[in-house]
Amino acid sequence: MGRKLKFTKEEILETAYGILVREGMKKISARTIAKELGISTIGVYSNFSSMSDLKNELSLVAKNKLLDKVKINYTEFGLLNIGIGICLFAKEEKALFRAIFMRENLSEDFLNEIASDLIDLVYKSFRDNEKYNHLKDSTINWMIRKGWWSTHGFACLICSGFYNPTYGMIEEELKEVGYLIMAQALKINELPDERIKKLKVQN
């Protein structure tokens, strides 16, 4: 049987995803995809008008995998679930984590869209929790900033291989930091909004 000369859009996207997982977004090009499939670059462009279109669709695959992780109810705390999901994503999907959170060759609009989706999930987790739905938006913004710095740093250590924690270790580490942030947030929530905004400048 002769080699296959024509591939579907889905097959080409699957091949590109394989390259992304193994080598990162920067290695994805019409040439590398065509070489892996044993076809010419024309076969790639017959399904995608440009590499930007292909990478945009590939970015959606990465985004959906991330959102699938952060929407799981690992614990009863929504914000903690998001942090755990991000860290597990860094552990299990290293190339996708680097592409999204280390800004590896993705458009700024796409990265902003992901940030917006995650922030919306954080707000929802607080609004759905009777214990914390009294928190001001300014307080939640403060918590998002502090929580993101610690979670992102922890996840980057995991992704880079400097730290290889179990699920239990991830949950405990994030809980410890989360309790500290929450305790401070409850105090901050009593301050006027103007004072909370000044904290943003001072920090």
VEXKOL-132448 format. One line per field, with one value per residue: residue number from 1; x, y, z of N, C-alpha, C in turn. Coordinates in pm, whole numbers, plus 50000, padded with zeros to 5 digits. Example, Ala and Ser with C-alpha at 12.3 -4.5 7.8 and 13.67 -1.06 7.14 Angstrom:
<recs>
i: c(1|2);
n_px: c(51319|51285);
n_py: c(49431|49775);
n_pz: c(50780|50708);
ca_px: c(51230|51367);
ca_py: c(49550|49894);
ca_pz: c(50780|50714);
c_px: c(51320|51290);
c_py: c(49670|50003);
c_pz: c(50780|50787);
</recs>
This chain:
<recs>
i: c(1|2|3|4|5|6|7|8|9|10|11|12|13|14|15|16|17|18|19|20|21|22|23|24|25|26|27|28|29|30|31|32|33|34|35|36|37|38|39|40|41|42|43|44|45|46|47|48|49|50|51|52|53|54|55|56|57|58|59|60|61|62|63|64|65|66|67|68|69|70|71|72|73|74|75|76|77|78|79|80|81|82|83|84|85|86|87|88|89|90|91|92|93|94|95|96|97|98|99|100|101|102|103|104|105|106|107|108|109|110|111|112|113|114|115|116|117|118|119|120|121|122|123|124|125|126|127|128|129|130|131|132|133|134|135|136|137|138|139|140|141|142|143|144|145|146|147|148|149|150|151|152|153|154|155|156|157|158|159|160|161|162|163|164|165|166|167|168|169|170|171|172|173|174|175|176|177|178|179|180|181|182|183|184|185|186|187|188|189|190|191|192|193|194|195|196|197|198|199|200|201|202|203);
n_px: c(50085|50057|50196|50004|49867|49698|49564|49327|49189|49166|49348|49590|49595|49611|49863|50018|49966|50096|50362|50377|50347|50577|50792|50730|50561|50709|50836|50656|50566|50474|50648|50765|50540|50455|50678|50664|50431|50495|50441|50400|50432|50215|50005|49947|49869|49643|49442|49454|49451|49665|49960|49906|49631|49623|49770|49606|49383|49505|49575|49326|49273|49464|49372|49118|49191|49322|49111|48944|49088|49096|48834|48755|48623|48824|48843|48636|48664|48647|48845|49084|49062|49105|49373|49496|49428|49574|49838|49846|49808|50047|50217|50134|50093|50323|50433|50210|50154|50383|50347|50114|50140|50399|50412|50473|50510|50241|49944|49882|49617|49493|49613|49523|49255|49244|49333|49122|48911|48993|48991|48720|48626|48734|48598|48338|48364|48382|48142|47959|47996|47867|47999|48194|48085|48042|48260|48431|48469|48714|48865|48870|49010|49259|49323|49335|49561|49767|49735|49783|50054|50185|50081|50146|50427|50483|50373|50538|50784|50718|50662|50912|51059|51204|51071|50879|50600|50353|49997|49878|50073|50071|49813|49831|50039|49926|49700|49814|49932|49703|49537|49675|49657|49378|49316|49436|49295|49034|49065|49145|48916|48752|48839|48807|48735|48919|49147|49216|49283|49513|49681|49744|49922|50130|50215);
n_py: c(49880|50220|50530|50756|51041|51251|51433|51486|51786|51749|51542|51663|51863|51704|51593|51824|51888|51677|51742|51981|51892|51737|51905|52175|52493|52664|52502|52429|52426|52462|52309|52127|51982|51877|51719|51523|51394|51306|51443|51720|52073|52190|52020|52072|52341|52317|52265|52455|52803|52956|52943|53074|53043|52766|52749|52898|52731|52518|52638|52664|52399|52360|52547|52443|52202|52299|52437|52222|52099|52292|52318|52103|51962|51935|51988|52138|52405|52658|52841|52719|52484|52576|52658|52410|52272|52418|52364|52083|52071|52186|51985|51758|51837|51964|52099|52236|52397|52559|52690|52841|52974|53065|53225|53136|53201|53262|53449|53776|53847|53599|53501|53692|53632|53379|53449|53611|53424|53258|53439|53498|53250|53245|53458|53355|53134|53253|53396|53193|53077|53075|53151|53327|53510|53770|53921|54205|54327|54453|54338|54071|54103|54173|53932|53761|53858|53813|53537|53442|53502|53326|53073|53058|53070|52834|52643|52681|52588|52320|52254|52295|52095|52119|52059|51787|51721|51514|51468|51513|51665|51897|51995|52045|52237|52453|52500|52588|52836|52955|52981|53175|53394|53424|53482|53732|53868|53879|54061|54285|54327|54478|54730|55060|55088|55257|55239|54976|54978|55131|54953|54792|54946|54978|54717);
n_pz: c(50000|49910|50041|50242|50095|50136|50401|50664|50815|51090|51135|51069|51263|51489|51455|51470|51735|51863|51808|51946|52213|52242|52165|52190|52122|51955|51774|51588|51258|50910|50767|50955|51032|50787|50725|50924|50853|50605|50369|50134|50210|50096|50139|50402|50399|50248|50415|50613|50609|50688|50899|51128|51161|51206|51446|51610|51632|51755|51992|52109|52170|52370|52558|52625|52744|52969|53101|53152|53354|53565|53637|53782|54081|54312|54581|54841|54803|54575|54473|54553|54408|54148|54162|54221|53988|53794|53876|53848|53576|53495|53573|53428|53165|53037|52807|52708|52926|52931|52688|52735|52993|53005|52800|52534|52226|52163|52079|52215|52256|52282|52516|52698|52689|52808|53065|53142|53145|53357|53571|53580|53665|53922|54047|54032|54200|54449|54466|54467|54709|55022|55252|55175|54997|55058|55016|54889|54551|54516|54717|54634|54396|54501|54627|54407|54276|54469|54509|54251|54204|54382|54306|54032|54042|54186|54013|53790|53888|53913|53645|53526|53634|53866|54093|54195|54294|54465|54417|54668|54800|54645|54697|54976|54992|54850|55004|55244|55172|55076|55304|55448|55273|55262|55531|55560|55366|55468|55671|55524|55378|55539|55512|55356|55001|54875|55032|54991|54723|54739|54862|54651|54508|54694|54727);
ca_px: c(50000|50134|50180|49888|49908|49605|49523|49219|49224|49179|49473|49701|49593|49659|50008|50074|49956|50203|50486|50367|50371|50716|50898|50690|50493|50803|50881|50546|50567|50420|50754|50780|50419|50459|50783|50616|50327|50549|50376|50454|50364|50088|49904|49910|49797|49514|49344|49465|49492|49794|50005|49837|49502|49648|49812|49489|49302|49584|49564|49196|49289|49537|49284|49013|49253|49344|48982|48896|49161|49066|48691|48730|48606|48919|48809|48514|48698|48662|48973|49186|49049|49168|49517|49535|49416|49686|49959|49839|49828|50193|50281|50093|50091|50432|50446|50095|50172|50483|50288|50015|50179|50530|50393|50554|50468|50096|49903|49846|49471|49459|49658|49431|49127|49259|49338|48985|48833|49034|48943|48574|48606|48765|48485|48223|48387|48351|48000|47880|48027|47797|48092|48282|48024|48033|48386|48425|48545|48851|48933|48893|49120|49382|49349|49374|49699|49856|49724|49844|50199|50232|50043|50224|50564|50482|50348|50658|50882|50673|50677|51054|51121|51274|50990|50787|50514|50235|49875|49860|50167|50022|49698|49874|50116|49834|49615|49892|49940|49566|49487|49741|49598|49239|49314|49466|49187|48919|49097|49145|48778|48689|48890|48740|48791|49034|49263|49255|49351|49648|49760|49788|50040|50237|50265);
ca_py: c(50000|50344|50619|50844|51171|51356|51422|51575|51895|51692|51464|51759|51927|51603|51585|51948|51875|51586|51820|52076|51820|51689|52004|52313|52567|52726|52404|52399|52498|52380|52216|52017|51900|51803|51617|51414|51322|51255|51512|51854|52177|52221|51938|52139|52464|52287|52258|52578|52913|53006|52880|53144|52975|52636|52770|52944|52613|52441|52711|52630|52266|52381|52618|52352|52107|52372|52462|52093|52073|52385|52311|51983|51989|51857|52015|52217|52545|52685|52904|52616|52392|52638|52648|52269|52239|52479|52290|51952|52098|52206|51854|51658|51893|52062|52182|52325|52496|52657|52769|52935|53054|53125|53310|53079|53214|53272|53588|53844|53840|53465|53493|53774|53559|53276|53517|53655|53304|53213|53538|53477|53131|53282|53536|53265|53048|53331|53433|53073|53029|53160|53198|53431|53593|53909|53989|54311|54301|54500|54237|53954|54140|54163|53789|53704|53898|53740|53394|53412|53503|53204|52956|53057|53034|52693|52565|52689|52496|52185|52237|52292|51974|52144|52004|51689|51684|51433|51548|51552|51773|52017|52046|52097|52360|52560|52528|52666|52973|53005|53022|53301|53499|53444|53549|53873|53924|53907|54187|54390|54349|54577|54862|55125|55049|55340|55186|54849|55014|55177|54834|54743|55025|54951|54580);
ca_pz: c(50000|49903|50155|50236|50043|50176|50541|50703|50905|51224|51140|51069|51394|51584|51435|51526|51881|51903|51803|52057|52339|52247|52140|52218|52016|51863|51675|51496|51131|50802|50726|51052|51025|50659|50735|51009|50781|50478|50257|50112|50289|50030|50204|50527|50367|50185|50525|50694|50521|50734|51023|51239|51179|51267|51585|51685|51665|51851|52118|52167|52229|52496|52650|52672|52836|53094|53167|53204|53479|53674|53673|53862|54224|54391|54721|54851|54783|54432|54440|54570|54294|54031|54183|54206|53846|53722|53912|53784|53433|53479|53596|53330|53030|53048|52687|52701|53032|52885|52579|52787|53109|52985|52682|52428|52086|52147|52066|52340|52271|52332|52655|52776|52694|52911|53195|53172|53179|53491|53668|53592|53748|54061|54098|54050|54316|54569|54467|54494|54844|55119|55353|55123|54892|55104|54986|54788|54429|54536|54799|54548|54305|54580|54646|54277|54252|54561|54482|54122|54217|54447|54226|53908|54076|54224|53891|53705|53945|53877|53500|53489|53688|53992|54201|54140|54407|54445|54427|54807|54831|54577|54773|55106|54970|54811|55119|55339|55122|55064|55437|55482|55189|55304|55661|55537|55284|55555|55740|55423|55333|55626|55477|55242|54872|54840|55104|54927|54598|54773|54889|54522|54473|54791|54709);
c_px: c(50088|50108|50062|49932|49818|49557|49414|49272|49250|49310|49594|49710|49647|49811|50077|50072|50067|50338|50490|50403|50517|50818|50859|50633|50588|50848|50773|50554|50508|50521|50765|50658|50420|50562|50735|50512|50377|50481|50445|50377|50231|49974|49858|49824|49665|49403|49344|49517|49627|49833|49940|49703|49520|49683|49697|49401|49374|49577|49432|49199|49357|49448|49179|49068|49279|49213|48922|48961|49113|48919|48656|48718|48697|48886|48678|48538|48729|48797|49087|49182|49118|49320|49569|49533|49532|49816|49961|49859|49977|50267|50256|50099|50198|50442|50331|50105|50272|50425|50195|50073|50320|50533|50479|50486|50317|50057|49862|49696|49429|49496|49566|49296|49132|49260|49198|48897|48865|48984|48793|48544|48632|48648|48364|48240|48356|48202|47912|47901|47965|47891|48174|48216|48003|48158|48368|48505|48691|48931|48965|49006|49255|49421|49395|49521|49796|49854|49792|49995|50250|50201|50127|50368|50577|50466|50468|50769|50847|50700|50824|51126|51199|51200|50890|50694|50402|50113|49856|49949|50122|49907|49741|49950|50022|49740|49687|49899|49801|49509|49547|49679|49455|49229|49340|49354|49066|48941|49089|49004|48705|48735|48807|48809|48917|49161|49311|49329|49492|49739|49819|49917|50157|50298|50331);
c_py: c(50125|50433|50712|50984|51285|51330|51523|51685|51843|51615|51555|51828|51831|51587|51707|51943|51784|51657|51919|52009|51779|51801|52149|52383|52625|52632|52373|52488|52405|52273|52098|51924|51814|51691|51497|51329|51261|51315|51647|51955|52217|52143|51998|52261|52440|52279|52384|52689|52972|52931|52948|53079|52841|52653|52821|52825|52525|52506|52680|52492|52279|52447|52525|52249|52173|52391|52333|52063|52162|52381|52187|52021|51898|51869|52093|52366|52573|52742|52803|52517|52445|52627|52506|52230|52293|52402|52150|51964|52115|52074|51757|51706|52003|52155|52281|52433|52602|52748|52876|53030|53111|53200|53266|53090|53209|53419|53647|53837|53706|53452|53575|53706|53450|53338|53559|53538|53257|53309|53523|53356|53161|53359|53447|53179|53121|53364|53313|53018|53124|53220|53317|53524|53738|53988|54092|54268|54341|54401|54114|53981|54128|54017|53722|53734|53818|53590|53355|53408|53372|53080|52945|53017|52886|52606|52567|52597|52352|52158|52220|52169|51995|52082|51907|51638|51588|51524|51599|51667|51904|52079|52109|52228|52477|52597|52620|52813|53035|53052|53155|53417|53529|53518|53698|53941|53961|54034|54304|54426|54454|54719|54924|55086|55127|55287|55056|54876|55062|55059|54778|54814|54989|54813|54565);
c_pz: c(50000|50022|50133|50195|50090|50319|50572|50795|51046|51238|51145|51206|51501|51575|51494|51678|51934|51906|51919|52189|52352|52247|52166|52096|51912|51751|51571|51373|51026|50762|50823|51051|50899|50664|50815|50937|50649|50357|50235|50197|50226|50097|50336|50496|50292|50290|50612|50604|50559|50861|51144|51267|51248|51415|51671|51725|51767|51989|52187|52232|52365|52600|52708|52770|52971|53170|53223|53338|53593|53716|53756|54010|54306|54540|54723|54825|54637|54394|54451|54455|54170|54043|54165|54058|53765|53750|53850|53633|53406|53491|53481|53185|53020|52927|52676|52809|52988|52778|52633|52891|53101|52852|52564|52292|52066|52144|52199|52364|52329|52479|52746|52792|52802|53050|53237|53214|53321|53599|53689|53680|53896|54121|54124|54175|54446|54578|54500|54636|54947|55223|55306|55021|54935|55068|54873|54665|54448|54620|54716|54450|54375|54597|54517|54251|54339|54533|54352|54132|54276|54363|54100|53936|54109|54100|53797|53755|53909|53730|53460|53545|53815|54111|54140|54251|54367|54451|54569|54848|54768|54657|54905|55091|54939|54925|55218|55298|55117|55196|55478|55404|55233|55437|55646|55459|55370|55635|55643|55380|55416|55593|55366|55111|54837|54906|55038|54797|54625|54806|54762|54481|54564|54772|54574);
</recs>
